[in-house]
Amino acid sequence: MGADEETAEKAVRQIIEELGLSAFQEEPTHALSGGQKKQVAIADILVMHPEVMILDEPAAALDMKHTKKVNEMIERLTEKGITVLIATHDIEYACGWADEIVLMHEGKVIRHAETMEICQDEEALKEAELEIPTVIRMYRKLTEKKILSDKEEPPRTWEELESRLT
């Protein structure tokens, strides 16, 4: 990091406080859950003040509680102006989170576009061996049955769909 020990310790304390990780800061790494380890790994990188973070499957194998915490951490990164690139096979996750998607299959780029363009492109998704996200398929059924208007862009998350139904 290139900082003196005092500056580095101050930066670590600040990140721990900011991310709410103080509850397990003294725990040995092997005693942490998978979700806690991912949070600590993100915090470890944040201390270095990166401009870009690349995360590989950040929500993989996490329960809902830890997925939410990791997602909140990622959201804070983007709010700070840090560019976050996420590699994932989970189109549902990407639909709810990403601004843009680079859709790849077997190492080749199939398509690069805004999230909702990709998430509704059946042909490109099929080529990548993926399906349209479930929330969009449900939205389409609800619009076919005239329960919801098809005048809006489809929801990206189940929470968005739920809010349109209430």
Sine and cosine of phi, psi and omega as CSV:
sin_phi,cos_phi,sin_psi,cos_psi,sin_omega,cos_omega
0.00,0.00,-0.42,0.91,0.05,-1.00
0.99,0.14,0.14,0.99,-0.03,-1.00
-0.97,-0.24,0.40,-0.92,0.08,-1.00
-0.94,0.34,0.25,-0.97,-0.10,-0.99
-0.85,0.52,-0.67,0.74,-0.02,-1.00
-0.89,0.45,-0.70,0.72,0.01,-1.00
-0.90,0.44,-0.66,0.75,0.00,-1.00
-0.90,0.44,-0.70,0.71,0.01,-1.00
-0.89,0.46,-0.64,0.77,0.03,-1.00
-0.89,0.45,-0.68,0.73,0.02,-1.00
-0.89,0.45,-0.66,0.75,0.02,-1.00
-0.89,0.45,-0.73,0.68,0.01,-1.00
-0.86,0.51,-0.66,0.75,0.00,-1.00
-0.89,0.46,-0.70,0.71,0.00,-1.00
-0.91,0.40,-0.68,0.74,0.02,-1.00
-0.86,0.52,-0.71,0.70,0.01,-1.00
-0.90,0.44,-0.75,0.66,-0.07,-1.00
-0.87,0.49,-0.62,0.79,-0.06,-1.00
-1.00,-0.08,-0.02,1.00,0.03,-1.00
0.93,0.37,0.64,0.77,-0.05,-1.00
-0.98,-0.22,0.09,1.00,-0.10,-1.00
-0.89,0.46,-0.42,0.91,-0.03,-1.00
-0.88,0.48,-0.48,0.88,-0.01,-1.00
-0.80,-0.60,0.42,0.91,-0.03,-1.00
-0.93,0.36,-0.43,0.90,-0.01,-1.00
-1.00,-0.08,-0.07,1.00,-0.03,-1.00
-0.96,0.27,0.59,-0.80,0.11,-0.99
-0.93,0.37,0.54,-0.84,-0.08,-1.00
-0.82,0.58,-0.65,0.76,-0.05,-1.00
-0.91,0.42,-0.29,0.96,0.00,-1.00
-1.00,0.00,-0.12,0.99,-0.03,-1.00
-1.00,0.10,0.47,-0.88,0.09,-1.00
-0.96,0.28,0.19,-0.98,0.04,-1.00
-0.85,0.53,-0.67,0.74,0.01,-1.00
-0.91,0.41,-0.64,0.76,0.03,-1.00
-0.92,0.40,-0.62,0.78,0.03,-1.00
-0.89,0.46,-0.65,0.76,0.03,-1.00
-0.91,0.42,-0.64,0.77,0.03,-1.00
-0.89,0.45,-0.67,0.74,0.01,-1.00
-0.91,0.41,-0.64,0.77,0.02,-1.00
-0.88,0.47,-0.68,0.74,0.04,-1.00
-0.90,0.43,-0.69,0.72,0.02,-1.00
-0.88,0.48,-0.65,0.76,0.00,-1.00
-0.85,0.53,-0.66,0.75,0.01,-1.00
-0.95,0.31,-0.63,0.78,-0.03,-1.00
-0.87,0.50,-0.52,0.86,0.01,-1.00
-0.86,0.51,-0.45,0.89,-0.02,-1.00
-1.00,0.07,0.03,1.00,0.03,-1.00
0.80,0.60,0.86,0.50,-0.03,-1.00
-0.96,0.27,0.42,-0.91,0.13,-0.99
-1.00,0.04,-0.48,0.88,-0.05,-1.00
-0.71,-0.71,0.65,-0.76,0.13,-0.99
-0.83,-0.56,0.71,-0.71,0.07,-1.00
-0.92,-0.39,0.86,-0.51,-0.04,-1.00
-0.89,-0.45,0.75,-0.66,0.01,-1.00
-0.98,-0.20,0.92,-0.39,0.03,-1.00
0.74,0.67,0.86,0.51,-0.09,-1.00
-0.89,0.45,-0.39,0.92,-0.02,-1.00
-0.97,-0.24,0.03,1.00,-0.05,-1.00
-0.89,0.45,0.70,-0.72,0.08,-1.00
0.89,0.45,0.36,0.93,0.04,-1.00
-0.97,-0.24,0.54,-0.84,0.13,-0.99
-0.96,0.26,0.13,-0.99,-0.07,-1.00
-0.86,0.51,-0.65,0.76,-0.02,-1.00
-0.86,0.51,-0.76,0.65,-0.04,-1.00
-0.97,0.24,-0.51,0.86,0.10,-1.00
-0.87,0.49,-0.70,0.71,0.01,-1.00
-0.88,0.47,-0.69,0.72,0.00,-1.00
-0.90,0.44,-0.70,0.72,0.01,-1.00
-0.90,0.44,-0.67,0.74,0.03,-1.00
-0.88,0.48,-0.64,0.77,0.04,-1.00
-0.90,0.44,-0.63,0.78,0.04,-1.00
-0.90,0.44,-0.69,0.73,0.01,-1.00
-0.89,0.45,-0.65,0.76,0.03,-1.00
-0.88,0.48,-0.66,0.75,0.04,-1.00
-0.88,0.47,-0.59,0.81,0.02,-1.00
-0.88,0.47,-0.72,0.69,-0.03,-1.00
-0.92,0.40,-0.57,0.82,0.05,-1.00
-0.90,0.43,-0.47,0.88,0.03,-1.00
-1.00,0.10,0.01,1.00,0.01,-1.00
1.00,0.02,0.18,0.98,0.04,-1.00
-0.99,0.11,0.77,-0.64,0.06,-1.00
-0.98,0.22,0.78,-0.63,-0.01,-1.00
-0.89,-0.46,0.85,-0.53,0.09,-1.00
-0.95,-0.30,0.78,-0.63,-0.02,-1.00
-0.87,-0.49,0.80,-0.60,0.13,-0.99
-0.99,-0.10,0.83,-0.55,-0.01,-1.00
-0.45,-0.89,0.49,-0.87,0.13,-0.99
-0.99,-0.10,-0.06,1.00,-0.12,-0.99
-1.00,-0.07,1.00,-0.09,-0.03,-1.00
-0.90,0.43,-0.51,0.86,0.04,-1.00
-0.88,0.47,-0.71,0.70,0.01,-1.00
-0.90,0.44,-0.73,0.68,-0.01,-1.00
-0.88,0.48,-0.65,0.76,-0.01,-1.00
-0.86,0.51,-0.66,0.75,-0.05,-1.00
-0.98,0.18,-0.22,0.98,-0.14,-0.99
-0.84,-0.55,-0.67,0.74,-0.20,-0.98
-0.97,0.24,0.50,-0.87,0.17,-0.99
-1.00,0.08,-0.61,0.79,0.02,-1.00
-0.69,-0.73,0.41,-0.91,0.05,-1.00
-0.77,-0.64,0.71,-0.71,0.21,-0.98
-0.97,-0.26,0.96,-0.27,-0.06,-1.00
-1.00,0.07,0.83,-0.56,-0.06,-1.00
-0.80,-0.60,0.41,-0.91,0.11,-0.99
-0.50,-0.87,0.79,-0.61,0.00,-1.00
0.78,0.63,0.68,0.73,0.09,-1.00
0.99,0.17,0.04,1.00,-0.02,-1.00
-0.91,-0.42,0.62,-0.78,0.05,-1.00
-0.97,0.23,0.82,-0.57,0.06,-1.00
-1.00,0.00,-0.71,0.70,-0.05,-1.00
-0.32,-0.95,0.54,-0.84,0.09,-1.00
-0.75,-0.66,0.86,-0.50,-0.03,-1.00
-0.30,-0.95,0.02,-1.00,0.09,-1.00
-0.88,0.47,0.47,-0.88,-0.12,-0.99
-0.78,0.63,-0.78,0.63,-0.09,-1.00
-0.93,0.36,-0.44,0.90,0.09,-1.00
-0.91,0.41,-0.72,0.69,0.00,-1.00
-0.91,0.42,-0.72,0.70,-0.09,-1.00
-0.92,0.40,-0.23,0.97,0.03,-1.00
-0.93,-0.36,0.04,1.00,-0.03,-1.00
-1.00,-0.01,1.00,0.04,-0.08,-1.00
-0.83,0.55,-0.66,0.75,-0.05,-1.00
-0.90,0.44,-0.75,0.66,0.00,-1.00
-0.91,0.42,-0.66,0.75,0.02,-1.00
-0.90,0.45,-0.66,0.75,0.02,-1.00
-0.89,0.46,-0.66,0.75,0.03,-1.00
-0.87,0.49,-0.53,0.85,0.03,-1.00
-1.00,0.01,0.12,0.99,-0.02,-1.00
0.87,0.49,0.65,0.76,0.05,-1.00
-0.82,-0.58,0.20,-0.98,0.05,-1.00
-0.85,-0.52,0.32,-0.95,0.11,-0.99
-0.85,0.53,0.69,-0.72,0.00,-1.00
-0.81,0.59,0.60,-0.80,-0.06,-1.00
-0.83,0.56,-0.64,0.77,-0.03,-1.00
-0.89,0.46,-0.58,0.82,0.02,-1.00
-0.96,0.28,-0.64,0.77,0.06,-1.00
-0.88,0.47,-0.66,0.75,0.03,-1.00
-0.91,0.42,-0.69,0.73,0.04,-1.00
-0.84,0.54,-0.69,0.72,0.01,-1.00
-0.88,0.48,-0.67,0.74,0.04,-1.00
-0.90,0.45,-0.66,0.75,0.00,-1.00
-0.92,0.39,-0.55,0.83,0.05,-1.00
-0.97,0.26,-0.58,0.82,0.06,-1.00
-0.87,0.49,-0.61,0.79,-0.02,-1.00
-1.00,0.05,0.10,1.00,0.04,-1.00
0.90,0.44,0.39,0.92,0.07,-1.00
-0.98,0.20,-0.57,0.82,0.09,-1.00
-0.82,-0.58,0.43,-0.90,0.04,-1.00
-0.98,0.21,0.61,-0.79,0.05,-1.00
-1.00,-0.04,0.24,0.97,-0.03,-1.00
-0.99,0.17,-0.30,0.95,-0.02,-1.00
-0.99,-0.15,0.32,-0.95,0.13,-0.99
-0.93,0.38,0.59,-0.81,0.02,-1.00
-0.85,0.53,0.47,-0.89,0.03,-1.00
-0.94,0.34,0.47,-0.88,0.01,-1.00
-1.00,-0.07,-0.38,0.92,-0.05,-1.00
-0.72,-0.69,0.27,-0.96,0.06,-1.00
-0.91,0.42,-0.54,0.84,0.02,-1.00
-0.89,0.45,-0.66,0.75,0.05,-1.00
-0.90,0.44,-0.68,0.73,0.01,-1.00
-0.89,0.46,-0.70,0.71,0.01,-1.00
-0.86,0.51,-0.67,0.74,-0.02,-1.00
-0.91,0.42,-0.49,0.87,0.04,-1.00
-0.97,0.25,-0.37,0.93,-0.01,-1.00
-1.00,0.05,-0.24,0.97,-0.05,-1.00
-0.97,-0.23,0.00,0.00,0.00,0.00
